[in-house]
Structures are given as structure tokens and as C-alpha cells.
């Protein structure tokens, strides 16, 4: 029984190492879990578990057996914890897995009338609406965009015939004072995207939305969006 626990623990640990190597495209040199922890890339929710498993595995790997038996035998609880960690890591997926697909989000075009888009934002509680041209993100409409337009033009309302093109200068991704945006590749690990949101909490400008494209480039067609709500399990 004790030997079975040790064998299963090492097997599970090796499976976790292989999964991390594949996800981050690592070579076989060095431990993948150690790499993850040393570079502060481990998901916060799993960091303690990963570190503990690494310490147990190192002890088993680098200490001689006593009379042919391992000096330390992982408990059933330890195996349960490692199984759970492996399962959670397998379930994390990529940006492509956690994003809201392009077909499911409200987007707009520069020639769209402003008022209908604003009505949809108010009705459905959208804070941001990506503005696309040929499928690429060219800007974002937000409440801040509208407020800036009203203040700069010293007007009390959006003209009936106004289109998003009239607000184009204020729609650009760098023009939003209340938030910023980022692009990631569709195969980016979801926990890496979560770290972008975590890091932004320590910055003056919060990350409002992440755009998913094929290779993470702004000139590629939008495949989906990610907000902090999509990544709640990582926080």
C-alpha cells in the first residue's frame, strides 16, 4: 500500500510536469513545476499545492531508500491533493477555451449609428463594445468615450444622426483613461491571461478587456474577448 502510494504520486507528478512542459513549450531540462514557481507564473490558486508537491517529490527523488523502502510515503490525502491539482491544471485550458466568442458579443462598426449601440449597452449592461473594421479591432466604445465627446463638444446629447466615425478619435484603444486593453494569442494559457488582470490591479490603469486573435496581434481578426469575470476561478 505504501509503495503503491509512492508510485502513484511520482506518476501523477510526472504527468503534471509533462502537461506544464507542453503548455509552456519548455525543454526537458530542469523541472517544469520549479520553472513555473520560480518565474511566478503558477496560478495563484494552485501555488501552495504545487510547491508542496515539488518538495515531496524532491525528497523522494534525491534521498536513498532505507532497506529498499522510501523514507517518506505520500498519504492518501497527499495523493488526493495532487490529483485535484492535476485535474484543475488540465481544466484551465487556453484563451480560446475561456473567451466569449466573437459571434456571442455585441460589436459595432464605424458607420453604425451611435444611439442604437448605446441603447444596447444600457439594456444589457455592457461596459465596452469593440468597434471592428474588416474583423479587426479599431477601437472601443465605452461610457467614458461618450462623456469625453459630450464634454469636448460642449453638447448635452449625441446627435440623432451621429455615427461611431464621429467619435473615432476617442474610440482608439489608447484614448481610454478609465481602462486599457491587451491582445493575446488564442493558444495563450488561460492562467497567463489571468496574470495580466492580476498585474493590472497594481497599476494606475486597470485592464478592462483582452482581445483574442490568432497570434495575439492587433491587425488580426477578432476571435473573442476575455474579461476578469471569465477568469474568476483563477483569482
Residue pairs with C-beta under 8 A, 6 or more apart in sequence:
2 69
2 70
2 73
3 69
3 70
5 73
5 74
5 75
5 76
5 78
5 79
6 60
6 70
6 73
6 74
8 74
8 79
9 56
9 57
9 60
9 74
9 78
9 79
9 82
10 57
10 60
12 79
12 82
12 83
12 86
13 33
13 53
13 57
13 82
15 86
16 32
16 33
16 53
16 82
16 85
16 86
16 89
17 31
17 32
17 33
18 32
19 86
19 89
19 90
20 26
20 32
20 33
20 35
20 36
20 89
21 27
21 28
21 32
23 189
24 32
24 35
24 36
24 41
24 189
26 32
26 35
31 54
33 42
33 50
33 53
33 54
34 54
35 41
36 42
36 50
37 47
37 50
37 51
37 54
41 191
41 192
41 195
42 50
42 191
43 89
43 92
43 191
43 194
43 234
44 198
44 234
44 235
45 88
45 233
45 234
45 235
46 85
46 88
46 89
49 81
49 82
49 84
49 85
50 85
52 81
53 78
53 81
53 82
53 85
56 72
56 74
56 78
59 71
59 72
60 70
60 72
63 71
63 72
65 71
74 82
92 189
92 190
92 191
92 234
93 190
94 186
94 187
94 188
94 189
94 190
95 184
95 185
95 186
95 187
95 188
95 189
95 190
95 193
95 210
95 212
95 224
95 226
96 186
96 187
96 212
96 223
96 224
97 190
98 190
98 193
98 226
98 230
98 231
99 210
99 212
99 223
99 224
99 225
99 226
99 230
100 224
100 225
100 226
100 227
100 230
101 223
101 224
102 222
102 223
102 224
105 130
105 224
105 225
106 117
106 120
106 121
106 124
106 126
106 129
107 129
107 130
107 131
107 132
107 222
108 117
108 129
108 130
108 131
108 132
108 141
108 164
109 131
109 132
109 133
109 164
110 131
110 133
110 138
110 139
110 163
110 164
110 165
110 168
111 163
111 164
111 165
112 163
112 164
113 161
113 162
113 163
114 141
114 146
114 158
114 162
114 163
114 164
114 166
114 167
115 158
115 160
115 162
117 129
117 141
117 164
118 141
118 146
118 158
120 126
120 129
121 127
121 129
121 141
121 143
127 142
127 143
127 208
128 140
128 141
128 142
128 179
128 208
128 209
129 140
129 141
129 142
130 137
130 139
130 140
130 209
130 211
130 222
130 225
131 137
131 138
131 139
131 140
131 141
131 164
131 171
132 138
132 222
134 221
135 221
135 222
136 218
136 219
136 220
136 221
136 222
137 173
137 183
137 211
137 218
137 222
138 171
138 172
139 164
139 168
139 171
139 172
139 173
140 171
140 173
140 176
140 181
140 208
140 209
141 164
141 167
141 171
142 176
142 178
142 179
142 208
144 176
144 177
144 178
144 179
145 167
145 170
145 171
145 175
145 176
146 158
146 167
148 170
148 175
149 155
149 158
149 166
149 167
149 170
150 156
150 157
150 158
152 170
159 166
164 171
169 175
173 180
173 181
173 218
176 208
177 205
178 205
178 206
178 208
179 205
179 206
179 207
179 208
179 209
180 200
180 205
180 206
180 207
180 208
181 207
181 208
181 209
181 210
181 211
182 196
182 207
182 210
182 211
183 210
183 211
183 212
183 213
183 216
183 217
183 218
184 192
184 193
184 196
184 210
184 211
184 212
184 213
184 216
184 226
185 212
185 213
185 214
185 215
185 216
186 212
186 213
186 214
186 223
188 212
188 216
190 231
190 234
191 234
193 210
193 226
193 231
194 231
194 234
194 235
196 207
196 210
197 207
197 210
197 228
197 231
197 235
198 235
199 207
200 206
200 207
207 228
208 227
209 225
209 226
209 227
210 225
210 226
210 227
211 218
211 222
211 224
211 225
212 222
212 223
212 224
212 225
212 226
213 220
213 221
213 222
213 223
214 220
214 221
214 223
228 235
